[in-house]
Amino acid sequence: MQTSPENRISTRNWIIMAALALTGQIAWAVENSWFNTFVYDTITPDPRPVAWMVAASAITATLTTLIMGTLSDRTRSRWGRRRPYILIGYVLWGLSTILFPTVAYIKTTSLAVIMVVIADSVMTFFGSTANDAAFNAWTTDIASSSTRGRVEGVLNLSLFLAQIVSMVAAGILIDNVGYFTFFYTLGGIVMVVGLVAGSLLRDAPLPAGEDKPHISFWAEFAQLLSLDTLRKNKNLFILLLYIMVSSIGMNVSFPYLIVYLQNYVGVTKTEYGIIGGAVMVGSALLAVPFGLLADRWNKRLMIAIATVVSSLGGILLSLMVTLPALAVSGLLWQAFALAGSIASVAWLKDLLPEKERGKFLGIRMIFWIAIPMVIGPWIGSSLIQAYGIPTVLNGEAGFVPVPIIFQVGSAIALLALLPLAFTRTRHDTAQ
């Protein structure tokens, strides 16, 4: 695909984008998995602190992206618009990661639990400021409609590489050097990459005629979910409804995937690592070309196809018990879910108001993270309690997840086609 010179992304920007995206996603992947095991292994095996930590982190991420995204939209400094938040945010993100394991030195368990929730929330604040709000807005600023699918492909490839590192390399490193050295090393890498890449990063020029905001920060923030904002961005909010419903469908089963495979199907941790690694690599190889096609073809049709195939993969996964069949069905489920995400986010970024990209990316967090991660796991938990196999583990009564969570999750994901049908075929772009 040929792009005009003014719409072309420079090699320097591609390198900076890849470095910040990969480093940030590794940090998020570790926070989503190994922070939880660190609490369990070093502070308390009580699962409630992990639940409190995850909930506090999700709320912090959403609010931070909304507030700091809006603030970055309004920033007019000699250092740039997004750059200060990316540079300073990545450095403090790395520092807070280094400091996180020190909570284990607190001998009073109740105080250690409080501090670990606070420490994770602080780290999430800096990470969401740097990555979710400023970095994502910057990638939107420098891209055009013709290159946005490729940008999303790079960002999602970074996500999957990070997941592979988190699944395979992190476990080996923690076993050999321990949690403390591992977190110190990870935090140091985040700080160095953020300092170097953030220093080299340059903001895109402000749109012609754009001046300093004429209303206060909080007045602008209050406009986010106003009826007037909804009317002016109807297609964007309809697309957000698609993202919300499809994400709810995925979160019905995904949080319980490993528990299901180990306790219902009988897959070992080693076998899960092999299947999971293969599925992630295959998903990246399938989904990135899908993003390139989304640049050239009808994004709405591509999203619809991806949603149907992914839902079919989820249903097939619930019926399979052999490793090859689980790998193939899991690949269909995850690869096309990622492909649909690439196309939908690329389209969403086309629709973002040019002067308000940061705060609208914050709104996306509500529909993509906050609501789905509350509703989806609650539906899954309710299904497991109603239809799961009763079991006793370590003296505690519970339930083994059963295939219905994948079937219901896939059915909910298919419902996302309803709001998708109301989007206009002609793409309203921000370019």
C-alpha positions as CSV (number, residue, x, y, z in Angstrom):
1,M,0.0,0.0,0.0
2,Q,1.3,3.4,-0.9
3,T,0.9,6.4,1.4
4,S,1.5,10.0,0.8
5,P,4.6,11.5,2.4
6,E,2.7,13.5,5.0
7,N,0.9,10.3,6.1
8,R,4.0,8.1,6.2
9,I,5.3,7.0,9.6
10,S,9.1,7.5,9.8
11,T,11.4,4.6,10.6
12,R,12.5,6.3,13.8
13,N,8.8,6.5,15.0
14,W,8.3,2.8,14.1
15,I,11.3,1.9,16.3
16,I,10.3,4.1,19.2
17,M,6.7,2.7,18.9
18,A,7.9,-0.9,18.9
19,A,10.3,-0.4,21.9
20,L,7.7,1.4,24.1
21,A,4.9,-1.0,23.1
22,L,6.9,-4.1,23.8
23,T,8.3,-2.9,27.1
24,G,5.0,-1.6,28.3
25,Q,3.1,-4.8,27.4
26,I,5.7,-6.9,29.1
27,A,5.3,-4.8,32.3
28,W,1.5,-5.2,32.0
29,A,1.7,-8.9,31.4
30,V,3.9,-9.4,34.4
31,E,1.5,-7.2,36.6
32,N,-1.5,-9.3,35.4
33,S,0.1,-12.6,36.3
34,W,3.2,-12.6,38.5
35,F,2.1,-9.8,40.8
36,N,-0.7,-12.1,41.9
37,T,1.6,-15.1,42.5
38,F,4.1,-12.9,44.3
39,V,1.3,-11.9,46.8
40,Y,0.3,-15.6,47.2
41,D,3.8,-16.9,47.6
42,T,5.3,-14.2,49.8
43,I,2.5,-12.5,51.7
44,T,-0.5,-14.6,52.2
45,P,-2.3,-17.6,50.4
46,D,-5.6,-15.9,51.1
47,P,-7.1,-15.2,47.6
48,R,-9.0,-12.1,48.7
49,P,-6.0,-9.7,48.7
50,V,-5.4,-10.7,45.1
51,A,-9.0,-10.0,44.2
52,W,-8.8,-6.6,46.0
53,M,-5.5,-5.8,44.2
54,V,-7.0,-6.6,40.7
55,A,-10.1,-4.6,41.4
56,A,-8.2,-1.6,42.6
57,S,-5.8,-1.8,39.7
58,A,-8.7,-2.0,37.1
59,I,-10.5,1.0,38.6
60,T,-7.2,3.0,38.8
61,A,-6.3,2.2,35.2
62,T,-9.7,3.4,33.9
63,L,-9.9,6.6,35.9
64,T,-6.2,7.4,35.2
65,T,-6.6,6.9,31.4
66,L,-9.7,9.1,31.4
67,I,-8.2,12.0,33.5
68,M,-4.6,11.9,32.2
69,G,-5.8,11.3,28.6
70,T,-7.9,14.5,28.8
71,L,-5.0,16.3,30.4
72,S,-2.6,15.3,27.7
73,D,-5.1,16.6,25.1
74,R,-4.9,20.0,26.7
75,T,-1.2,20.1,27.2
76,R,0.8,22.7,25.3
77,S,4.4,22.7,26.5
78,R,7.8,23.3,25.0
79,W,8.5,19.5,25.6
80,G,5.5,18.5,23.5
81,R,1.9,17.3,24.0
82,R,2.2,13.6,24.9
83,R,6.0,13.3,25.3
84,P,6.2,14.5,28.9
85,Y,3.7,12.0,30.1
86,I,5.4,9.2,28.2
87,L,8.9,10.0,29.3
88,I,8.2,10.8,33.0
89,G,5.5,8.1,33.2
90,Y,7.7,5.2,31.9
91,V,10.5,6.2,34.3
92,L,8.2,6.3,37.3
93,W,6.5,3.1,36.1
94,G,9.8,1.3,36.2
95,L,10.7,2.7,39.6
96,S,7.4,1.7,41.1
97,T,7.9,-1.8,39.7
98,I,11.3,-2.0,41.4
99,L,9.8,-0.9,44.7
100,F,6.7,-3.2,44.5
101,P,8.3,-6.4,46.0
102,T,9.6,-4.5,49.1
103,V,6.2,-4.8,50.6
104,A,7.1,-8.3,51.5
105,Y,9.5,-7.0,54.1
106,I,6.5,-5.8,56.1
107,K,5.9,-8.5,58.8
108,T,2.3,-7.6,59.7
109,T,0.2,-9.4,57.2
110,S,-2.8,-7.0,57.3
111,L,-0.5,-4.0,56.8
112,A,1.4,-5.8,54.0
113,V,-1.9,-6.5,52.2
114,I,-2.9,-2.9,52.4
115,M,0.4,-1.7,51.1
116,V,0.5,-4.2,48.3
117,V,-2.9,-3.0,47.0
118,I,-1.6,0.6,47.2
119,A,1.7,-0.3,45.6
120,D,0.0,-2.0,42.7
121,S,-2.4,1.0,42.3
122,V,0.5,3.4,42.2
123,M,2.3,1.4,39.6
124,T,-0.9,1.2,37.6
125,F,-1.3,5.0,37.8
126,F,2.1,5.6,36.2
127,G,1.6,2.8,33.7
128,S,-1.8,3.9,32.6
129,T,-0.6,7.5,32.3
130,A,2.4,6.6,30.2
131,N,1.0,3.8,28.1
132,D,-2.8,3.7,28.1
133,A,-3.4,7.4,27.9
134,A,-0.3,9.2,26.4
135,F,1.4,6.5,24.3
136,N,-1.8,5.3,22.7
137,A,-2.9,8.8,21.9
138,W,0.6,9.5,20.4
139,T,0.3,6.4,18.1
140,T,-3.1,7.8,17.0
141,D,-1.6,11.3,16.4
142,I,1.2,10.1,14.1
143,A,-0.9,7.6,12.1
144,S,-3.4,8.2,9.3
145,S,-6.4,6.1,8.3
146,S,-4.3,4.4,5.7
147,T,-1.6,3.3,8.2
148,R,-3.7,2.7,11.4
149,G,-4.3,-1.0,10.8
150,R,-0.5,-1.5,10.6
151,V,0.0,0.4,13.8
152,E,-2.6,-1.7,15.5
153,G,-0.8,-4.8,14.1
154,V,2.5,-3.7,15.7
155,L,0.8,-2.9,19.0
156,N,-1.0,-6.2,19.1
157,L,2.1,-8.1,18.0
158,S,3.9,-6.5,21.0
159,L,1.1,-7.7,23.2
160,F,1.5,-11.3,22.1
161,L,5.3,-11.2,22.3
162,A,4.9,-9.9,25.9
163,Q,2.5,-12.7,26.8
164,I,5.0,-15.3,25.5
165,V,7.8,-13.6,27.6
166,S,5.5,-13.5,30.6
167,M,4.4,-17.2,30.2
168,V,7.7,-18.8,29.5
169,A,10.7,-16.5,30.4
170,A,9.3,-14.9,33.5
171,G,8.6,-18.2,35.2
172,I,12.1,-19.5,34.5
173,L,13.8,-16.3,35.7
174,I,11.7,-16.2,38.9
175,D,12.6,-19.9,39.6
176,N,16.3,-19.2,39.1
177,V,16.9,-15.6,40.5
178,G,13.8,-15.1,42.7
179,Y,11.0,-12.5,42.6
180,F,13.1,-9.6,43.9
181,T,15.9,-9.7,41.3
182,F,13.3,-10.3,38.6
183,F,11.2,-7.2,39.5
184,Y,14.4,-5.1,39.9
185,T,15.5,-6.2,36.4
186,L,12.1,-5.6,34.8
187,G,11.7,-2.2,36.4
188,G,15.2,-1.2,35.3
189,I,14.5,-2.1,31.7
190,V,11.2,-0.1,31.7
191,M,13.1,2.9,33.1
192,V,15.9,2.8,30.6
193,V,13.7,2.2,27.6
194,G,11.3,4.9,28.7
195,L,14.2,7.4,29.2
196,V,15.8,6.7,25.9
197,A,12.7,6.3,23.7
198,G,10.9,9.1,25.5
199,S,13.8,11.4,24.9
200,L,13.9,10.6,21.2
201,L,10.2,10.8,20.7
202,R,8.6,13.8,19.0
203,D,5.0,14.8,19.1
204,A,3.0,15.1,15.9
205,P,2.2,18.7,14.9
206,L,-1.0,20.1,16.3
207,P,-3.9,20.3,13.8
208,A,-4.0,23.6,11.9
209,G,-5.8,26.3,13.8
210,E,-5.9,24.4,17.1
211,D,-5.3,26.8,20.0
212,K,-5.2,26.4,23.8
213,P,-8.5,25.0,25.3
214,H,-11.0,27.8,26.2
215,I,-12.8,25.8,29.0
216,S,-11.6,24.5,32.3
217,F,-10.2,20.9,32.6
218,W,-13.1,19.7,34.7
219,A,-15.7,21.3,32.4
220,E,-14.1,19.5,29.5
221,F,-13.9,16.3,31.5
222,A,-17.7,16.6,32.3
223,Q,-18.5,16.7,28.6
224,L,-17.1,13.2,28.0
225,L,-20.4,11.4,28.6
226,S,-22.8,14.2,27.9
227,L,-25.7,13.7,25.4
228,D,-24.2,16.3,23.1
229,T,-20.9,14.3,23.0
230,L,-23.0,11.2,22.2
231,R,-24.9,12.9,19.4
232,K,-21.7,14.3,17.8
233,N,-20.0,10.9,18.0
234,K,-22.8,8.4,17.5
235,N,-20.9,6.0,15.3
236,L,-18.0,6.0,17.7
237,F,-20.2,5.1,20.7
238,I,-22.0,2.4,18.7
239,L,-18.6,0.9,17.9
240,L,-17.8,1.1,21.6
241,L,-20.9,-0.9,22.4
242,Y,-19.6,-3.6,20.0
243,I,-16.3,-3.6,21.9
244,M,-18.0,-3.8,25.2
245,V,-20.3,-6.7,24.4
246,S,-17.6,-8.8,22.6
247,S,-15.3,-8.1,25.6
248,I,-17.9,-9.3,28.1
249,G,-18.3,-12.5,26.1
250,M,-14.5,-13.1,26.2
251,N,-14.3,-12.4,30.0
252,V,-17.1,-15.0,30.8
253,S,-14.6,-17.8,30.2
254,F,-11.1,-16.4,29.8
255,P,-10.4,-15.8,33.6
256,Y,-11.2,-19.5,34.2
257,L,-9.4,-20.9,31.2
258,I,-6.4,-22.5,33.0
259,V,-8.5,-23.8,35.8
260,Y,-10.9,-25.4,33.3
261,L,-8.1,-27.0,31.3
262,Q,-6.3,-28.4,34.3
263,N,-9.3,-29.6,36.4
264,Y,-11.9,-30.5,33.8
265,V,-9.9,-31.6,30.7
266,G,-6.9,-32.8,32.6
267,V,-4.2,-30.7,30.9
268,T,-1.0,-30.3,32.9
269,K,0.8,-27.0,33.3
270,T,3.5,-28.0,30.9
271,E,1.0,-29.0,28.3
272,Y,-0.8,-25.7,28.8
273,G,2.4,-23.8,28.3
274,I,3.0,-25.7,25.0
275,I,-0.6,-25.1,23.8
276,G,-0.7,-21.5,25.0
277,G,2.6,-20.6,23.4
278,A,1.6,-22.2,20.1
279,V,-1.8,-20.5,20.1
280,M,-0.2,-17.1,20.9
281,V,2.4,-17.3,18.1
282,G,-0.3,-18.5,15.6
283,S,-2.7,-15.8,16.7
284,A,0.0,-13.1,16.1
285,L,0.8,-14.5,12.7
286,L,-2.8,-14.6,11.7
287,A,-4.0,-11.4,13.3
288,V,-1.3,-8.9,12.0
289,P,-2.0,-9.7,8.3
290,F,-5.7,-9.3,9.2
291,G,-4.9,-5.7,10.4
292,L,-3.2,-5.0,7.1
293,L,-6.3,-6.2,5.2
294,A,-8.5,-4.0,7.4
295,D,-6.7,-1.0,6.1
296,R,-7.7,-1.9,2.5
297,W,-11.0,-3.6,2.9
298,N,-14.4,-3.0,4.7
299,K,-13.5,-2.8,8.4
300,R,-17.1,-3.6,9.5
301,L,-17.3,-6.8,7.4
302,M,-13.9,-7.9,8.6
303,I,-15.0,-7.4,12.2
304,A,-18.2,-9.3,11.7
305,I,-16.3,-12.3,10.1
306,A,-13.7,-12.3,13.0
307,T,-16.5,-12.2,15.6
308,V,-18.3,-15.2,14.1
309,V,-15.2,-17.3,13.6
310,S,-13.9,-16.5,17.1
311,S,-17.3,-17.5,18.7
312,L,-17.3,-20.7,16.7
313,G,-13.7,-21.4,18.0
314,G,-14.9,-20.8,21.6
315,I,-17.8,-23.3,21.2
316,L,-15.4,-25.9,19.6
317,L,-13.0,-25.4,22.4
318,S,-15.7,-26.4,24.9
319,L,-16.1,-29.7,23.0
320,M,-12.5,-30.7,22.7
321,V,-10.4,-32.9,25.0
322,T,-7.2,-33.8,23.0
323,L,-4.2,-31.5,22.8
324,P,-4.2,-31.0,19.0
325,A,-8.0,-30.3,18.9
326,L,-7.6,-27.9,21.9
327,A,-4.8,-26.1,20.1
328,V,-6.7,-25.7,16.8
329,S,-10.0,-24.6,18.4
330,G,-8.1,-22.3,20.8
331,L,-6.3,-20.8,17.8
332,L,-9.6,-20.0,16.1
333,W,-11.0,-18.5,19.3
334,Q,-8.0,-16.3,20.2
335,A,-6.6,-15.4,16.7
336,F,-9.9,-14.1,15.4
337,A,-10.8,-12.3,18.6
338,L,-7.4,-10.5,18.3
339,A,-8.1,-9.9,14.6
340,G,-11.5,-8.4,15.4
341,S,-9.8,-6.2,18.1
342,I,-7.2,-4.9,15.6
343,A,-9.9,-4.0,13.1
344,S,-12.3,-2.4,15.6
345,V,-9.6,-0.4,17.4
346,A,-8.2,0.8,14.0
347,W,-11.7,1.9,13.0
348,L,-12.3,3.4,16.4
349,K,-9.2,5.6,16.1
350,D,-10.4,6.8,12.7
351,L,-13.5,8.1,14.5
352,L,-11.8,9.8,17.4
353,P,-12.3,13.6,17.4
354,E,-8.9,15.0,16.4
355,K,-8.7,17.4,19.4
356,E,-9.9,15.0,22.0
357,R,-8.2,11.7,21.2
358,G,-6.7,11.2,24.7
359,K,-9.9,11.5,26.7
360,F,-11.9,9.4,24.2
361,L,-9.2,6.6,24.6
362,G,-10.1,6.9,28.2
363,I,-13.7,6.4,27.5
364,R,-12.7,3.3,25.6
365,M,-11.3,1.9,28.8
366,I,-14.7,2.0,30.4
367,F,-16.2,-0.1,27.6
368,W,-13.2,-2.3,27.0
369,I,-11.8,-2.9,30.5
370,A,-14.0,-1.7,33.4
371,I,-17.5,-2.9,32.4
372,P,-16.4,-6.2,30.8
373,M,-14.1,-7.2,33.6
374,V,-16.9,-6.7,36.1
375,I,-19.8,-8.3,34.2
376,G,-18.0,-11.1,32.3
377,P,-16.3,-12.9,35.2
378,W,-19.5,-12.5,37.3
379,I,-21.5,-14.3,34.6
380,G,-18.8,-17.0,34.4
381,S,-18.7,-17.4,38.2
382,S,-22.5,-17.7,38.3
383,L,-22.5,-20.3,35.6
384,I,-19.8,-22.3,37.4
385,Q,-21.6,-22.2,40.7
386,A,-24.9,-23.3,39.0
387,Y,-23.5,-26.0,36.6
388,G,-20.0,-26.7,37.8
389,I,-18.8,-30.0,39.3
390,P,-18.6,-29.8,43.1
391,T,-15.1,-30.4,44.4
392,V,-13.0,-30.0,47.6
393,L,-9.5,-28.6,47.3
394,N,-7.2,-28.1,50.3
395,G,-10.2,-28.6,52.5
396,E,-12.2,-25.8,50.8
397,A,-15.4,-26.5,48.9
398,G,-15.8,-25.2,45.3
399,F,-16.6,-26.0,41.7
400,V,-14.7,-27.2,38.7
401,P,-15.6,-25.0,35.6
402,V,-17.5,-26.8,32.8
403,P,-17.8,-26.2,29.1
404,I,-21.0,-24.0,29.4
405,I,-18.8,-20.9,30.2
406,F,-17.3,-21.0,26.7
407,Q,-20.7,-21.6,25.0
408,V,-22.4,-18.8,26.9
409,G,-19.4,-16.5,26.4
410,S,-19.4,-17.2,22.6
411,A,-23.2,-16.5,22.4
412,I,-22.8,-13.2,24.2
413,A,-19.9,-12.3,21.8
414,L,-22.2,-13.0,18.8
415,L,-24.7,-10.4,20.3
416,A,-22.0,-7.8,19.6
417,L,-23.0,-8.1,15.9
418,L,-26.2,-6.2,16.8
419,P,-24.7,-2.8,17.6
420,L,-22.2,-3.4,14.7
421,A,-25.1,-3.6,12.3
422,F,-26.1,0.0,13.2
423,T,-22.7,1.5,12.3
424,R,-22.6,3.4,9.1
425,T,-20.8,1.8,6.2
426,R,-19.0,5.0,5.3
427,H,-16.2,5.6,7.8
428,D,-16.2,8.9,9.5
429,T,-12.5,9.6,10.0
430,A,-10.6,12.0,12.1
431,Q,-8.1,12.7,9.3
